């Protein structure tokens, strides 16, 4: 199983909005 690290990153579609990315 791949390890998913949830981090807060800025959304390219919504400037100023922070979303969770699984990288």
PyMOL Python script that loads the backbone (N, CA, C, O; Angstrom):
from pymol import cmd

cmd.read_pdbstr("""\
ATOM      1  N   UNK A   1       0.851  -1.217   0.000  1.00  0.00           N
ATOM      2  CA  UNK A   1       0.000   0.000   0.000  1.00  0.00           C
ATOM      3  C   UNK A   1       0.876   1.254   0.000  1.00  0.00           C
ATOM      4  O   UNK A   1       1.878   1.337   0.711  1.00  0.00           O
ATOM      5  N   UNK A   2       0.483   2.192  -0.790  1.00  0.00           N
ATOM      6  CA  UNK A   2       1.246   3.438  -0.877  1.00  0.00           C
ATOM      7  C   UNK A   2       0.963   4.336   0.323  1.00  0.00           C
ATOM      8  O   UNK A   2      -0.169   4.440   0.796  1.00  0.00           O
ATOM      9  N   UNK A   3       2.005   4.969   0.792  1.00  0.00           N
ATOM     10  CA  UNK A   3       1.841   5.872   1.935  1.00  0.00           C
ATOM     11  C   UNK A   3       1.337   7.221   1.465  1.00  0.00           C
ATOM     12  O   UNK A   3       1.945   7.868   0.612  1.00  0.00           O
ATOM     13  N   UNK A   4       0.219   7.632   2.034  1.00  0.00           N
ATOM     14  CA  UNK A   4      -0.350   8.920   1.636  1.00  0.00           C
ATOM     15  C   UNK A   4      -0.127   9.956   2.734  1.00  0.00           C
ATOM     16  O   UNK A   4      -0.552   9.770   3.874  1.00  0.00           O
ATOM     17  N   UNK A   5       0.531  11.025   2.380  1.00  0.00           N
ATOM     18  CA  UNK A   5       0.767  12.091   3.350  1.00  0.00           C
ATOM     19  C   UNK A   5      -0.126  13.274   3.015  1.00  0.00           C
ATOM     20  O   UNK A   5       0.028  13.927   1.983  1.00  0.00           O
ATOM     21  N   UNK A   6      -1.060  13.528   3.916  1.00  0.00           N
ATOM     22  CA  UNK A   6      -1.990  14.637   3.684  1.00  0.00           C
ATOM     23  C   UNK A   6      -1.356  15.941   4.123  1.00  0.00           C
ATOM     24  O   UNK A   6      -0.966  16.096   5.280  1.00  0.00           O
ATOM     25  N   UNK A   7      -1.254  16.878   3.191  1.00  0.00           N
ATOM     26  CA  UNK A   7      -0.686  18.185   3.515  1.00  0.00           C
ATOM     27  C   UNK A   7      -1.567  19.299   2.979  1.00  0.00           C
ATOM     28  O   UNK A   7      -2.306  19.132   2.008  1.00  0.00           O
ATOM     29  N   UNK A   8      -1.463  20.433   3.641  1.00  0.00           N
ATOM     30  CA  UNK A   8      -2.231  21.599   3.192  1.00  0.00           C
ATOM     31  C   UNK A   8      -1.490  22.282   2.060  1.00  0.00           C
ATOM     32  O   UNK A   8      -0.341  22.693   2.225  1.00  0.00           O
ATOM     33  N   UNK A   9      -2.141  22.406   0.909  1.00  0.00           N
ATOM     34  CA  UNK A   9      -1.525  23.110  -0.229  1.00  0.00           C
ATOM     35  C   UNK A   9      -2.543  24.025  -0.888  1.00  0.00           C
ATOM     36  O   UNK A   9      -3.753  23.812  -0.816  1.00  0.00           O
ATOM     37  N   UNK A  10      -2.000  25.061  -1.540  1.00  0.00           N
ATOM     38  CA  UNK A  10      -2.897  26.009  -2.211  1.00  0.00           C
ATOM     39  C   UNK A  10      -3.484  25.398  -3.479  1.00  0.00           C
ATOM     40  O   UNK A  10      -2.770  24.788  -4.275  1.00  0.00           O
ATOM     41  N   UNK A  11      -4.774  25.566  -3.654  1.00  0.00           N
ATOM     42  CA  UNK A  11      -5.435  25.009  -4.830  1.00  0.00           C
ATOM     43  C   UNK A  11      -5.202  25.889  -6.052  1.00  0.00           C
ATOM     44  O   UNK A  11      -5.473  27.089  -6.012  1.00  0.00           O
ATOM     45  N   UNK A  12      -4.701  25.300  -7.143  1.00  0.00           N
ATOM     46  CA  UNK A  12      -4.433  26.038  -8.384  1.00  0.00           C
ATOM     47  C   UNK A  12      -5.711  26.552  -9.034  1.00  0.00           C
ATOM     48  O   UNK A  12      -5.698  27.561  -9.740  1.00  0.00           O
ATOM     49  N   UNK A  13      -6.809  25.856  -8.790  1.00  0.00           N
ATOM     50  CA  UNK A  13      -8.085  26.271  -9.383  1.00  0.00           C
ATOM     51  C   UNK A  13      -8.717  27.389  -8.572  1.00  0.00           C
ATOM     52  O   UNK A  13      -9.364  28.287  -9.112  1.00  0.00           O
ATOM     53  N   UNK A  14      -8.513  27.312  -7.262  1.00  0.00           N
ATOM     54  CA  UNK A  14      -9.088  28.350  -6.408  1.00  0.00           C
ATOM     55  C   UNK A  14      -7.987  29.088  -5.649  1.00  0.00           C
ATOM     56  O   UNK A  14      -7.533  28.625  -4.603  1.00  0.00           O
ATOM     57  N   UNK A  15      -7.557  30.242  -6.179  1.00  0.00           N
ATOM     58  CA  UNK A  15      -6.504  31.036  -5.540  1.00  0.00           C
ATOM     59  C   UNK A  15      -6.919  31.510  -4.155  1.00  0.00           C
ATOM     60  O   UNK A  15      -7.997  32.075  -3.974  1.00  0.00           O
ATOM     61  N   UNK A  16      -6.041  31.269  -3.175  1.00  0.00           N
ATOM     62  CA  UNK A  16      -6.359  31.699  -1.825  1.00  0.00           C
ATOM     63  C   UNK A  16      -7.058  30.616  -1.035  1.00  0.00           C
ATOM     64  O   UNK A  16      -7.332  30.778   0.154  1.00  0.00           O
ATOM     65  N   UNK A  17      -7.347  29.498  -1.708  1.00  0.00           N
ATOM     66  CA  UNK A  17      -8.036  28.397  -1.025  1.00  0.00           C
ATOM     67  C   UNK A  17      -7.043  27.276  -0.705  1.00  0.00           C
ATOM     68  O   UNK A  17      -6.201  26.917  -1.528  1.00  0.00           O
ATOM     69  N   UNK A  18      -7.161  26.743   0.494  1.00  0.00           N
ATOM     70  CA  UNK A  18      -6.257  25.668   0.892  1.00  0.00           C
ATOM     71  C   UNK A  18      -7.002  24.329   0.897  1.00  0.00           C
ATOM     72  O   UNK A  18      -8.107  24.216   1.428  1.00  0.00           O
ATOM     73  N   UNK A  19      -6.367  23.322   0.294  1.00  0.00           N
ATOM     74  CA  UNK A  19      -6.999  22.008   0.228  1.00  0.00           C
ATOM     75  C   UNK A  19      -6.012  20.914   0.627  1.00  0.00           C
ATOM     76  O   UNK A  19      -4.808  21.154   0.717  1.00  0.00           O
ATOM     77  N   UNK A  20      -6.527  19.730   0.861  1.00  0.00           N
ATOM     78  CA  UNK A  20      -5.671  18.598   1.245  1.00  0.00           C
ATOM     79  C   UNK A  20      -5.223  17.814   0.017  1.00  0.00           C
ATOM     80  O   UNK A  20      -6.043  17.407  -0.807  1.00  0.00           O
ATOM     81  N   UNK A  21      -3.921  17.609  -0.094  1.00  0.00           N
ATOM     82  CA  UNK A  21      -3.393  16.819  -1.202  1.00  0.00           C
ATOM     83  C   UNK A  21      -2.739  15.549  -0.660  1.00  0.00           C
ATOM     84  O   UNK A  21      -2.002  15.593   0.325  1.00  0.00           O
ATOM     85  N   UNK A  22      -3.007  14.445  -1.296  1.00  0.00           N
ATOM     86  CA  UNK A  22      -2.398  13.191  -0.846  1.00  0.00           C
ATOM     87  C   UNK A  22      -1.144  12.902  -1.667  1.00  0.00           C
ATOM     88  O   UNK A  22      -1.216  12.335  -2.758  1.00  0.00           O
ATOM     89  N   UNK A  23       0.005  13.301  -1.126  1.00  0.00           N
ATOM     90  CA  UNK A  23       1.257  13.069  -1.829  1.00  0.00           C
ATOM     91  C   UNK A  23       2.181  12.237  -0.956  1.00  0.00           C
ATOM     92  O   UNK A  23       3.300  11.925  -1.364  1.00  0.00           O
TER      93      UNK A  23
END
""", "prot")
cmd.dss("prot")
cmd.show_as("cartoon", "prot")
cmd.util.cbc("prot")
cmd.orient("prot")
